[in-house]
């Protein structure tokens, strides 16, 4: 064993140094890769959320083109009234 160490000592030291440089001091370390994967997962969740939100908003906009829905929405949201009507707000 001692003879192997003496014979390949320089190559063992170079290999260990190379592995340390690659794993610890490089920009593309395993830790950085894990952080990037985590950010990708978060962004994918956000993407799903915004796609669903976009779908809901598109449906809402299509419904607003209908007079009945628009009238109902205006009455419920902005407390609007028609001619000859009165609005009473009841607080619980």
Backbone as JSON Lines, residues from 0, in Angstrom:
{"i":0,"aa":"X","n":[0.82,-1.19,0.0],"ca":[0.0,0.0,0.0],"c":[0.86,1.24,0.0]}
{"i":1,"aa":"X","n":[1.93,1.21,0.78],"ca":[2.81,2.36,0.84],"c":[3.46,2.61,-0.51]}
{"i":2,"aa":"X","n":[3.78,1.56,-1.18],"ca":[4.42,1.69,-2.47],"c":[3.46,2.29,-3.51]}
{"i":3,"aa":"X","n":[2.17,1.91,-3.44],"ca":[1.17,2.48,-4.36],"c":[1.04,3.98,-4.09]}
{"i":4,"aa":"X","n":[1.02,4.35,-2.81],"ca":[0.9,5.76,-2.44],"c":[2.07,6.56,-3.0]}
{"i":5,"aa":"X","n":[3.25,6.05,-2.86],"ca":[4.43,6.75,-3.37],"c":[4.4,6.84,-4.89]}
{"i":6,"aa":"X","n":[3.94,5.81,-5.53],"ca":[3.95,5.78,-6.98],"c":[2.9,6.72,-7.59]}
{"i":7,"aa":"X","n":[1.69,6.76,-6.99],"ca":[0.59,7.55,-7.56],"c":[0.23,8.77,-6.71]}
{"i":8,"aa":"X","n":[1.09,9.2,-5.83],"ca":[0.8,10.29,-4.91],"c":[0.4,11.56,-5.64]}
{"i":9,"aa":"X","n":[1.13,11.96,-6.64],"ca":[0.84,13.2,-7.34],"c":[-0.52,13.13,-8.04]}
{"i":10,"aa":"X","n":[-0.84,11.96,-8.62],"ca":[-2.13,11.82,-9.31],"c":[-3.3,11.79,-8.32]}
{"i":11,"aa":"X","n":[-3.09,11.21,-7.17],"ca":[-4.14,11.2,-6.14],"c":[-4.41,12.62,-5.64]}
{"i":12,"aa":"X","n":[-3.35,13.37,-5.4],"ca":[-3.49,14.76,-4.94],"c":[-4.17,15.6,-6.02]}
{"i":13,"aa":"X","n":[-3.77,15.44,-7.25],"ca":[-4.38,16.2,-8.34],"c":[-5.86,15.83,-8.48]}
{"i":14,"aa":"X","n":[-6.18,14.56,-8.37],"ca":[-7.58,14.12,-8.49],"c":[-8.42,14.69,-7.36]}
{"i":15,"aa":"X","n":[-7.92,14.64,-6.14],"ca":[-8.66,15.2,-4.99],"c":[-8.84,16.7,-5.17]}
{"i":16,"aa":"X","n":[-7.79,17.4,-5.57],"ca":[-7.9,18.85,-5.8],"c":[-8.92,19.15,-6.9]}
{"i":17,"aa":"X","n":[-8.88,18.39,-7.97],"ca":[-9.82,18.59,-9.06],"c":[-11.26,18.38,-8.6]}
{"i":18,"aa":"X","n":[-11.51,17.32,-7.84],"ca":[-12.85,17.06,-7.33],"c":[-13.32,18.17,-6.4]}
{"i":19,"aa":"X","n":[-12.43,18.67,-5.56],"ca":[-12.79,19.78,-4.68],"c":[-13.14,21.03,-5.48]}
{"i":20,"aa":"X","n":[-12.35,21.32,-6.49],"ca":[-12.61,22.5,-7.31],"c":[-13.96,22.38,-8.0]}
{"i":21,"aa":"X","n":[-14.23,21.22,-8.54],"ca":[-15.5,21.02,-9.26],"c":[-16.7,21.07,-8.32]}
{"i":22,"aa":"X","n":[-16.61,20.43,-7.16],"ca":[-17.78,20.34,-6.28],"c":[-17.98,21.56,-5.4]}
{"i":23,"aa":"X","n":[-16.93,22.24,-5.0],"ca":[-17.06,23.32,-4.03],"c":[-16.91,24.7,-4.67]}
{"i":24,"aa":"X","n":[-15.92,24.87,-5.48],"ca":[-15.59,26.21,-5.96],"c":[-16.17,26.54,-7.33]}
{"i":25,"aa":"X","n":[-16.79,25.62,-7.97],"ca":[-17.35,25.87,-9.29],"c":[-18.69,26.58,-9.17]}
{"i":26,"aa":"X","n":[-19.09,27.3,-10.23],"ca":[-20.39,27.95,-10.23],"c":[-21.51,26.92,-10.27]}
{"i":27,"aa":"X","n":[-21.28,25.81,-10.89],"ca":[-22.31,24.8,-11.08],"c":[-22.21,23.68,-10.05]}
{"i":28,"aa":"X","n":[-22.3,24.04,-8.8],"ca":[-22.21,23.04,-7.75],"c":[-23.55,22.34,-7.58]}
{"i":29,"aa":"X","n":[-23.52,21.27,-6.83],"ca":[-24.75,20.52,-6.57],"c":[-25.73,21.36,-5.78]}
{"i":30,"aa":"X","n":[-25.22,22.18,-4.89],"ca":[-26.09,23.05,-4.08],"c":[-26.81,24.05,-4.98]}
{"i":31,"aa":"X","n":[-26.09,24.62,-5.91],"ca":[-26.68,25.57,-6.85],"c":[-27.72,24.88,-7.73]}
{"i":32,"aa":"X","n":[-27.45,23.66,-8.13],"ca":[-28.4,22.9,-8.95],"c":[-29.69,22.63,-8.18]}
{"i":33,"aa":"X","n":[-29.58,22.31,-6.9],"ca":[-30.77,22.09,-6.08],"c":[-31.57,23.38,-5.93]}
{"i":34,"aa":"X","n":[-30.89,24.49,-5.76],"ca":[-31.59,25.78,-5.64],"c":[-32.32,26.11,-6.94]}
{"i":35,"aa":"X","n":[-31.69,25.83,-8.05],"ca":[-32.32,26.09,-9.35],"c":[-33.55,25.2,-9.53]}
{"i":36,"aa":"X","n":[-33.44,23.94,-9.17],"ca":[-34.59,23.03,-9.27],"c":[-35.75,23.52,-8.41]}
{"i":37,"aa":"X","n":[-35.43,24.01,-7.2],"ca":[-36.45,24.53,-6.31],"c":[-37.15,25.74,-6.93]}
{"i":38,"aa":"X","n":[-36.36,26.64,-7.54],"ca":[-36.94,27.82,-8.19],"c":[-37.8,27.42,-9.38]}
{"i":39,"aa":"X","n":[-37.38,26.4,-10.11],"ca":[-38.17,25.93,-11.25],"c":[-39.52,25.41,-10.77]}
{"i":40,"aa":"X","n":[-39.54,24.64,-9.68],"ca":[-40.8,24.12,-9.16],"c":[-41.73,25.25,-8.73]}
{"i":41,"aa":"X","n":[-41.17,26.26,-8.08],"ca":[-41.97,27.41,-7.65],"c":[-42.55,28.12,-8.86]}
{"i":42,"aa":"X","n":[-41.73,28.32,-9.87],"ca":[-42.2,29.01,-11.08],"c":[-43.25,28.19,-11.82]}
{"i":43,"aa":"X","n":[-43.13,26.87,-11.8],"ca":[-44.13,26.04,-12.45],"c":[-45.47,26.14,-11.72]}
{"i":44,"aa":"X","n":[-45.43,26.22,-10.38],"ca":[-46.66,26.42,-9.62],"c":[-47.29,27.76,-9.95]}
{"i":45,"aa":"X","n":[-46.46,28.8,-10.03],"ca":[-46.96,30.12,-10.4],"c":[-47.56,30.1,-11.8]}
{"i":46,"aa":"X","n":[-46.92,29.4,-12.7],"ca":[-47.42,29.31,-14.07],"c":[-48.8,28.66,-14.1]}
{"i":47,"aa":"X","n":[-48.96,27.55,-13.35],"ca":[-50.27,26.9,-13.29],"c":[-51.32,27.85,-12.71]}
{"i":48,"aa":"X","n":[-50.95,28.58,-11.65],"ca":[-51.88,29.53,-11.02],"c":[-52.31,30.6,-12.03]}
{"i":49,"aa":"X","n":[-51.37,31.18,-12.73],"ca":[-51.7,32.26,-13.65],"c":[-52.46,31.76,-14.88]}
{"i":50,"aa":"X","n":[-52.19,30.55,-15.31],"ca":[-52.98,30.0,-16.41],"c":[-54.43,29.8,-15.99]}
{"i":51,"aa":"X","n":[-54.64,29.27,-14.79],"ca":[-56.0,29.08,-14.27],"c":[-56.68,30.44,-14.1]}
{"i":52,"aa":"X","n":[-55.95,31.38,-13.56],"ca":[-56.5,32.73,-13.38],"c":[-56.88,33.35,-14.72]}
{"i":53,"aa":"X","n":[-56.06,33.17,-15.72],"ca":[-56.33,33.68,-17.06],"c":[-57.58,33.03,-17.63]}
{"i":54,"aa":"X","n":[-57.73,31.73,-17.42],"ca":[-58.91,31.01,-17.89],"c":[-60.17,31.56,-17.22]}
{"i":55,"aa":"X","n":[-60.1,31.79,-15.9],"ca":[-61.25,32.34,-15.17],"c":[-61.59,33.74,-15.66]}
{"i":56,"aa":"X","n":[-60.57,34.56,-15.87],"ca":[-60.81,35.92,-16.33],"c":[-61.39,35.94,-17.74]}
{"i":57,"aa":"X","n":[-60.95,35.04,-18.58],"ca":[-61.49,34.95,-19.94],"c":[-62.97,34.58,-19.89]}
{"i":58,"aa":"X","n":[-63.31,33.64,-19.03],"ca":[-64.71,33.25,-18.87],"c":[-65.53,34.43,-18.35]}
{"i":59,"aa":"X","n":[-64.98,35.14,-17.39],"ca":[-65.67,36.3,-16.82],"c":[-65.89,37.37,-17.89]}
{"i":60,"aa":"X","n":[-64.88,37.64,-18.71],"ca":[-65.02,38.63,-19.77],"c":[-66.07,38.21,-20.8]}
{"i":61,"aa":"X","n":[-66.11,36.94,-21.12],"ca":[-67.13,36.45,-22.05],"c":[-68.52,36.64,-21.45]}
{"i":62,"aa":"X","n":[-68.66,36.39,-20.15],"ca":[-69.95,36.57,-19.49],"c":[-70.36,38.04,-19.44]}
{"i":63,"aa":"X","n":[-69.38,38.94,-19.31],"ca":[-69.7,40.37,-19.27],"c":[-70.29,40.87,-20.58]}
{"i":64,"aa":"X","n":[-70.1,40.14,-21.65],"ca":[-70.66,40.54,-22.94],"c":[-72.17,40.29,-22.99]}
{"i":65,"aa":"X","n":[-72.68,39.5,-22.04],"ca":[-74.11,39.23,-21.98],"c":[-74.77,40.28,-21.09]}
{"i":66,"aa":"X","n":[-75.85,40.85,-21.55],"ca":[-76.51,41.94,-20.82],"c":[-77.02,41.5,-19.46]}
{"i":67,"aa":"X","n":[-77.59,40.31,-19.36],"ca":[-78.13,39.85,-18.08],"c":[-77.02,39.71,-17.03]}
{"i":68,"aa":"X","n":[-75.94,39.1,-17.44],"ca":[-74.82,38.92,-16.49],"c":[-74.24,40.27,-16.09]}
{"i":69,"aa":"X","n":[-74.09,41.17,-17.06],"ca":[-73.54,42.49,-16.77],"c":[-74.42,43.24,-15.78]}
{"i":70,"aa":"X","n":[-75.73,43.17,-15.98],"ca":[-76.66,43.84,-15.07],"c":[-76.57,43.24,-13.67]}
{"i":71,"aa":"X","n":[-76.57,41.92,-13.59],"ca":[-76.47,41.24,-12.3],"c":[-75.17,41.6,-11.58]}
{"i":72,"aa":"X","n":[-74.08,41.59,-12.33],"ca":[-72.77,41.92,-11.74],"c":[-72.75,43.36,-11.24]}
{"i":73,"aa":"X","n":[-73.28,44.29,-12.02],"ca":[-73.3,45.7,-11.61],"c":[-74.15,45.89,-10.37]}
{"i":74,"aa":"X","n":[-75.28,45.21,-10.31],"ca":[-76.15,45.34,-9.14],"c":[-75.47,44.79,-7.89]}
{"i":75,"aa":"X","n":[-74.86,43.62,-8.0],"ca":[-74.25,42.99,-6.83],"c":[-72.98,43.68,-6.39]}
{"i":76,"aa":"X","n":[-72.18,44.11,-7.33],"ca":[-70.86,44.65,-6.98],"c":[-70.91,46.14,-6.65]}
{"i":77,"aa":"X","n":[-71.62,46.9,-7.46],"ca":[-71.61,48.35,-7.31],"c":[-72.91,48.9,-6.76]}
{"i":78,"aa":"X","n":[-73.8,48.02,-6.34],"ca":[-75.09,48.4,-5.77],"c":[-75.85,49.35,-6.71]}
{"i":79,"aa":"X","n":[-75.82,49.06,-7.99],"ca":[-76.54,49.89,-8.96],"c":[-78.01,49.48,-8.98]}
{"i":80,"aa":"X","n":[-78.83,50.39,-9.44],"ca":[-80.26,50.1,-9.46],"c":[-80.84,50.52,-10.8]}
{"i":81,"aa":"X","n":[-81.97,49.94,-11.1],"ca":[-82.69,50.32,-12.3],"c":[-83.62,51.49,-12.02]}
{"i":82,"aa":"X","n":[-84.25,52.01,-13.04],"ca":[-85.18,53.13,-12.85],"c":[-86.38,52.67,-12.04]}
{"i":83,"aa":"X","n":[-86.73,53.51,-11.09],"ca":[-87.9,53.21,-10.27],"c":[-87.62,52.19,-9.17]}
{"i":84,"aa":"X","n":[-86.38,51.81,-8.99],"ca":[-86.04,50.84,-7.94],"c":[-85.31,51.56,-6.81]}
{"i":85,"aa":"X","n":[-85.38,50.97,-5.64],"ca":[-84.62,51.49,-4.51],"c":[-83.8,50.36,-3.94]}
{"i":86,"aa":"X","n":[-82.68,50.71,-3.36],"ca":[-81.78,49.71,-2.78],"c":[-81.73,49.9,-1.28]}
{"i":87,"aa":"X","n":[-81.87,48.83,-0.56],"ca":[-81.76,48.85,0.89],"c":[-80.58,47.95,1.27]}
{"i":88,"aa":"X","n":[-79.62,48.51,2.0],"ca":[-78.47,47.74,2.44],"c":[-78.72,47.3,3.87]}
{"i":89,"aa":"X","n":[-78.65,46.03,4.1],"ca":[-78.87,45.47,5.43],"c":[-77.54,45.01,5.98]}
{"i":90,"aa":"X","n":[-77.2,45.49,7.14],"ca":[-75.95,45.07,7.79],"c":[-76.27,44.0,8.79]}
{"i":91,"aa":"X","n":[-75.42,43.02,8.85],"ca":[-75.63,41.91,9.79],"c":[-75.0,42.21,11.12]}
